[in-house]
Amino acid sequence: MLDVGRIVRPHGLKGQVVVELWTNVESRMAAGSEMFAGGRRLVVSAASRLPDSGGQARWVVTFAGPASREDAEALRDCVLSAEPVEIEGAMWIHELVGADLFEPDGSVVGRVEAVEANPASDLLLLSDGRVIPLTFVTRDGNRLVVQGPPGLLDPP
């Protein structure tokens, strides 16, 4: 299961909530989508994006089940999790962390310890302290291959 968002607060009187979506896979908000929060299975009945979310993807969501403001209040601050989705060519954080990174010739560069969000390009933090922008990483079958400018792979 992947964390995909958080229920921020109730919205209105009929069980709707405001959801801060942490993923760019907006199909998570489609009617019929299934998520879990606070040990409960939640199915999206309807959702609409808030027009000005201050740079964050916030949605007003109606889940099947919660029918009152009190029901919605019980979900406040719950993290939403969902099954991973397959998108051709996408590299997901849960697949990157712990993966070995290779040069095009097959030699090992290092192991990815973490992924850090960065406006220009997410950064792969390697176990030896090196930082590799995701821009220079491609997937070759099941391997992650880095090919970048001179000096990119120099020791820290």
Long-range contacts (C-beta under 8 A, 24 or more apart in sequence): 1-36, 1-81, 1-82, 1-83, 2-81, 2-82, 2-83, 2-84, 2-92, 2-94, 3-79, 3-80, 3-81, 4-28, 4-35, 4-80, 4-81, 4-82, 5-35, 5-79, 5-80, 6-77, 6-78, 6-79, 6-80, 7-37, 7-75, 7-76, 7-77, 7-78, 7-80, 8-58, 8-76, 8-77, 9-76, 10-69, 10-72, 10-73, 10-75, 10-76, 11-60, 11-72, 12-69, 13-68, 13-69, 14-62, 14-67, 14-68, 14-69, 15-62, 15-63, 15-65, 15-66, 15-67, 15-68, 15-69, 15-71, 15-72, 16-60, 16-61, 16-62, 16-72, 17-60, 17-61, 17-63, 17-66, 17-72, 17-75, 17-76, 18-50, 18-58, 18-59, 18-60, 18-61, 19-47, 19-58, 19-59, 19-60, 19-61, 19-80, 20-56, 20-57, 20-58, 21-57, 21-58, 21-59, 24-57, 25-85, 25-87, 26-57, 27-85, 28-82, 29-59, 29-61, 33-82, 34-82, 34-83, 35-80, 35-81, 35-82, 36-80, 36-81, 36-82, 37-75, 37-78, 37-79, 37-80, 37-81, 38-74, 38-75, 38-78, 40-65, 40-75, 42-80, 89-139, 91-134, 91-137, 91-139, 91-144, 96-124, 96-144, 99-144, 100-143, 100-144, 101-126, 101-132, 101-137, 101-144, 101-145, 101-146, 102-140, 102-143, 102-144, 102-145, 102-146, 103-145, 103-146, 103-147, 103-153, 104-145, 104-147, 109-146, 109-153, 112-144, 128-155, 128-156, 129-156, 130-155, 130-156, 131-156
